Amino acid sequence: MNKLGIYIRSIVLPVLGGAIVGIITSQSIDYNALKQPPLSPPSALFPIVWTILYVLMGVSYGILKSKEQTDKDVDLIYYGQLIVNYLWSFIFFVFKWRFFAIFWIILLAVFVVIMIARFYRKDKIAGLLQIPYLLWVLFATYLTIGVYFLNV
């Protein structure tokens, strides 16, 4: 596959996965009905931010894939964090397991830190492109904890 095809596939996969999760969980999202901690963004911001982050994930993975720098470890951490990421919405919004969601999002943050380290060792730009994702996941961790304690 040529480089353009690699990048297109690498970007479409996380964006499409996120969109599918959003569509499936949309009827269960009660974000606006919950008491929010300080600095909580408006709900309209989330799909915008996640789309940008999914594109950055795809570009980052595409860099490694196009340079033939992926291996089983890289694939496992990359696809593993995507699965953990996608499942958070079900845990938090569909099942309303808000306390469990705290631990789940911490697991996601650990996955993202490991992914950044693995990507960075292979290609600095690929690793650095994941920093906004980590920052957002840490912010989302704060929001998850805040929502839990304000709504118990």
WOMO-V831601 format. One record per backbone hydrogen bond with DSSP energy under -1.0 kcal/mol. NH is the residue of the N-H (numbers start at 1). CO is the residue of the C=O. If there is no record, write none. Layout:
nh | co
NH | CO
NH | CO
//
This chain:
nh | co
6 | 2
7 | 3
8 | 4
9 | 5
10 | 6
11 | 7
12 | 8
13 | 9
15 | 11
16 | 12
17 | 13
18 | 14
19 | 15
20 | 16
21 | 17
22 | 18
23 | 19
24 | 20
25 | 21
26 | 22
28 | 25
33 | 30
34 | 31
40 | 37
45 | 42
49 | 45
50 | 46
51 | 47
52 | 48
53 | 49
54 | 50
55 | 51
56 | 52
57 | 53
58 | 54
59 | 55
60 | 56
61 | 57
62 | 58
63 | 59
64 | 60
65 | 61
66 | 62
67 | 63
68 | 65
69 | 64
75 | 71
76 | 72
77 | 73
78 | 74
79 | 75
80 | 76
81 | 77
82 | 78
83 | 79
84 | 80
85 | 81
86 | 82
87 | 83
88 | 84
91 | 87
92 | 88
93 | 89
94 | 89
95 | 90
97 | 91
98 | 96
101 | 97
104 | 100
105 | 101
106 | 102
107 | 103
108 | 104
109 | 105
110 | 106
111 | 107
112 | 108
113 | 109
114 | 110
115 | 111
116 | 112
117 | 113
118 | 114
119 | 115
120 | 116
121 | 117
122 | 118
123 | 119
127 | 123
128 | 124
129 | 125
130 | 127
131 | 128
134 | 130
135 | 131
136 | 132
137 | 133
138 | 134
139 | 135
140 | 136
141 | 137
142 | 138
143 | 139
144 | 140
145 | 141
146 | 142
147 | 143
148 | 144
149 | 145
150 | 146
151 | 147
//
